[in-house]
């Protein structure tokens, strides 16, 4: 284990920032006095729950405008909202009689005399393939990694959060076993700060569990990144320590049963490492001649499709495929949809799924999810995410079931930036 302090950390800053979001300061003064936080659909009831906030303004009318086109106004459909007092006014409403598989756009509004002010916009599609499960009741900041495990037709989810913003921050592991609530376990025995950019098998069960690596971040008084190489116990034995450079990593797994784990260094030499995931693991092996071909890229995400591993760059929208037989990288077509940062990627049986994220130029948060077909080298629209989060949403998947949870909700401000706040809701996507 080595501690890398400020003078060395500055060399790694671009790569590190690509793996986790900058710390979000939720105390920053709001840029708008009227904000639409969330639109939560209920497919079974044909309704959507609206939640927002406004500064305290007396003598105005509050409402929600909605319609089938972007930027609805009071000439479209509208409904009254309920208000609660306090330092600000919480606004809520339930919109009924919505049609399935139809996109609706929503904006809060205030009206005083002839003057009408609108909030940011959110849209939603009522899709029968989504269902909401219990939210994660945590205090702190979400960490954008975890996994989903399936057994006997059910599933469990493991996720992680950071408990506070101080240098003594500790991580908390959360597990959902298919019941009504999440169970949290505070890491008080080792008192380690929250882990960033860990190394783990995306498909985790009792046979393939593998978790460790990454770095710990201590922001105060001087920023420091402490890398470590060890892993949790593995099949009733100790896993081999990671041998790569002290830089952030991304990973993908190739194979159905006991898949091999490939770990790419995001920085320095951009080397590719393989952990042979056998009954008796043989440890880490450098994949010679398989350095990532474009070392200027730092905002990287990984997934698996078919028998190949893929790296998607949010720097330029490029996509790269790794062939484990030839040990070669080849470039694929760039993404055909809007560029974004802090998106989410996950592997399922049908291919790689990518989407969500935020437009760094406008502050707009995206909700679209896309499915990648390896054989056709093409993306097709999959669905819209009905949850609150846009940035650094945790994505988990197994077979063709996907889970998205927590992350940060992005609200566009009048000056074209994003105002972030923590999201805690959890959604499961299961195509019928």
N, C-alpha and C positions, 0 to 999 in steps of 0.2 A: 504494500500500500504506500502511495506516495502523495504528498501534498504539493500542489502546484499553486503558488501564490501569484500576486497581481502582475509581476513583471512577465511571467510566462503565460499567465492566463490571457493577457492581451493578444497573444499570438493565436489563441484558440477561439477568441470571442465570436467570429463569424460562424464557425461550425457549431459552437455550443448553442448559440441563439437559434439555430435552425432546428434544434431538437425539442426545445421547450419554450413556451412563451416568456417574454419578459414579465417580471412580477407585476401583477395588476394592482394598481392603487385604487381601491374602491371609494376612497375619500375625496377623489378629484371632483372639483365642482362641476355640476352638470352643465352641459352646453345647451340644453333645451329644457323648457318648462313643461313640455307635454311629450310623454314617452309611452309608446306601446311596447310592453315587455314581451308578452307571449300571446299566442293564439293556439289553444290546445284543442284538437279535434276529438270528437267521440263518434266513431263510425256507427256504432250500434244505435245511438240516439239521434244521429243526424244533426249534431249540435257542435258548437265551438265555444270554448270558454275564453273570454277576453280579459286580460289583466294589464293595467297600465298605471301611470302616475302623472299627476299634474301639480305644479306649485299652487299654493292657496291663492285663488283669485275669486273675489266676490262678484256677484252680479253677472255671471256668465252661464251659458247653457253648455252642458257637457254631453257628448254622444259618440257613437261609433258609426262611421260610414263604411259601407262595404259593397262590393260588386264583382263582376266577372272580368273587369279590366283594371289595369294598374292605376294607382292614384285616384281612388274613388272620392267623390265629393258628396255634399249633402243633397245633390240632385239625384244621387243613386239611392240605394236602400240605406236606411239608417235606423238606429235603435238607441234608446236611452241607456245610460250607464249608472251603476250604483256607486256612491261615493262614501268614503270614510274619512274622518277628520284626522288631525295631527299636524305635524310640521309641514307635511305635504298631503295631497289628497290621493288616496289609492282608488283607482277606478276599475270596475269590473262589470262584465255583462255576459250573458249567455245568448248566443244567436242560434235560433232553431230553424228547422225546415231546410237544412242545407242538403244538397244532392251529392251522392257519392261520385268519386272520380272526376269532380269538377273543381277547378282552381278558383278560390275566392281570395280577394284582396281586401285588406282592412286598414283603416286609419282612424285614430281618435280625432275628435275635433272639439274646439270651443267656439262659441258664437256669442258675440256681444254687439247688439245692434245689427248692423250689416257686415261687420268684420268677422271673418271666419279664419281660424288658425288650425292647421292640421299637424298631426304627429308624424313620426316615421311610419313606414309601411311594413306590414308583414302579410304573407300569403300562406295558404294551406290547401291541401287536397285531402279529402276524406278517403282514405285507402283502407280496404278491409284487411290487408296483410300486416298492418301495424297494430300492436297492442302495447299499452303502457303498463309497466309494473311499478312496484313501490320505489319512491325516490330515495336517494342516499342522503340520510340526515347527518351531514357533517358540517363542521365549522373549519374554515380554512380555504385551501385552494386545491382543485383537482389535479391529478397527475395523469397524463394522457397515455396510459398503458394498462393492460389487463388481459384477461383471457376468459373464454367460455368453455365449459366442459359439459358434455352430454353423457347421460347414462339412463338406461331403462325408460327412454322416452322423455325424460325430463332434462333439466339443465341447471347448472350453477354458474355464477359469474364471480370473478375476483377482480377487484379494482383497488386503486390506491389514492390517497390524498395526502397533502402536506398540511400540518396542523396550524402553523402560524408563519409569520414573516421574519421572525428574529433568527439570529445565528444558532439558536438552540432548537430550531424547528425539528420535529420528529415526524416520521411517516406513520400512517395508519392504514392497515389493510382491511378491506371490506369484502364480505362474502354474502352472496345471495343464493340460497339453496332451494328456491322455488316456493318459499313461504310468502308471508305478507311483508316482512321487514328484512333489512340488511343487518348483518352482525359485524361490528367493528372491533378491532383488536389493536390497541395502542402499543407501539413498539417501545416499551419502557425498559425492557431488560438490557438492551444494548445502547439505547439513547442515541441512535444514529440519526443524522439529518435525513431528509427525504432523498430518495434515490432518483437520479435522472438518467435517461438513455440507458436503461438496463438491457442486459442480454438474456433472452428467454425464448423458448420454443412457443410459437404462436398457438399451437395446438397442445394444450396441457391437460394431461390426465395422470393417473397413477403410474402409467407406463412411461410417459414421455416428459414428466415434470422436470424443468430445468430453468433456474432463475438465479441471477446474480449480476456481477459486473457493473458497469456504469460508473457514475460519479456522484458524489455528494457536494452540495452547494451551500456555502456559509456566506451570506451576503454582508454581514456586519461583524466588526467595524471595517475590515478590508475584505473585499471579495476573494474567496479562495475555493478552488475546485480540488477535491480529494478523490482520485481514482483508486479503484480497488479491483482485484482480479478474481476473487474467490466466488464460489457459488454454494447454494444450499445443498444439503445432502441429496444424493441422486441415486435412486434405486437401492436404498439401504447402504450406500457407500458415498465417499466424497468425490465430487466431480473435479476434473482437472482444471487448474487455474487458467484463466484467459492469458494469452501470451502476446496480444496485439499492443499497439501504441496507446498512449494515454490521450485518446481523442474520443469524441462521441461516436456511436455506431448505430447502424440499422441492420436488420436481419430478416431473412426469409428461410422457410423450411421447404425442402423438396423430398417427396416420397410420401406414401400413404401410411404404412405401418413403420414405426420407428424412423421417422423422417430425419435426414441429415440437416443440420443447422448451418447456415452460411451467414457470416458476420462481416459486414463491410465497414472499414474505417472511414469516417467522414473527416478527413484531414490528414496531414503529413503525406504518406505515400499512397493512401487510398487502397491499401491491400485488402484482399479477400481471404478470410479464414473459414475453415470447415471443421465442424465438430462431428465426427462420425458417430452417429447415434445408433449403436449396435447393442446387443445383449451385454457384451463386454466392451464398453467404449474404449477407443484407442487414443482419445485426446485430440488436441488441436493440431491441424495440419494447414500450412500455408498453401493456398492454391496458386502455384507458380505461374507467372505470366498472365494472371487474371486481375491485375490492378484495374480499378475503375478508369475508363478512358478519358473522362473529362474532369480534371481535378480542380477546376474553378467553381464547381457546383457545391453548394453547402446545404441547401434546403431540400433534403432527400427523404422520401418515404419508400417503403418496400412492401411487396406482396408477392404471392405465388399464383401462377396460372398455368394449368397443364403441368408439364414437367420442367418448367423454367422458373427462375426467379426474376423479379422485375424491380427496377429502381425508377421512381418517378421524381423528377426534379421540379420543385415549385419555383426555382430560379428562372427557368425559361420554358417550362412546359414539356421538356423532352422526356422520352421514355426509353429505357434501356433494358434489354433482355439478356440474361445469363444462361448459357447452355451448359449444364453440368457434365455432359458427355465430352464436348469439345473444349470445355473450360474457356469459353470465349464470350465476350460481350458484343452485342449488335444493337444498333440504334433502331428504334421503331418510330412510327408516326407520332408527332406531337399531339397533345390532348386537343380535341376539337371544340372544347367548351371554354368558358371564361377562365382566365388565369386567376389564381388565388393563392393565399398563403395560410398556413396553419390548418390545412384540411386534414381529412382522415382517410386512411387506406386499410383494407382488410381483405383476407383471402377467404373465398368460399369455394365449394365444389365447382360451381359454374364459371368461376374466373375471379379476377381481382375487382374489388369495389373501391371507388374513390369519389370524394366529393366534399360538401360542406366548405368551410374556410371563409376567409374575409378578403375583400378587395382592398389592398393596402393604399390605393389612391383615392378611393371614395368612401371607405369605411363600411361599405355594404356587406352584410353577412349573407352567405349563400346557404341554400337548403337542398340543392339537387344532389343526387347520387347516381353514379354511372358504373356500368358493368363492362369490363374489358374481356374481349374474346381473343385469346392468343393466336388461334389458327387464322382468323380473319384480320388480325391486327387492327381491330376496330372497337370503338366505344359505343354503347347504346344506353339511352336514358333508362334508369331502373325505377326510381321513385323519388319522392321528396321526403325529407326527414320532418316529422311532425313535432319534434322536440324543441326545446328552447335554445340549445347550444349551437354555435357556429364554429368557433375557434377552438382548436385542440380538444375536440370531442373524443372521448375514449371509444374506440371501435374494437369489438370482439366478434369472433365468428367461429362456427364449426359446421361442417357439411354445408347446408344452404340456409342456416339460421344465422341472423346477424343481430348483434346488440349494439346500441349506441347510447352513451350515458355521459352525464355531467358536461364538462367543458366550460366555455365562456360564451355568454350571450352578447352579440355585437349589435349595438344600436347606432345607426348613422346619425351624426350630429349635423347641424346646419352649416358647419364649416368643412364638411367632407371628411371627417375623421370618424373613428369608431369608439364608442364608449362601451367598455367591457364590464360585465358583472357575472358572478358565478352562477352556473346552472346546476341543478341537482336531479333533474328528472331522468328516467331510464325508459327506453323503448326497445321492443323486440320486433324484428321484421322476419316474417315467415311466409314466403310466397305459397299461396294455395295451389 
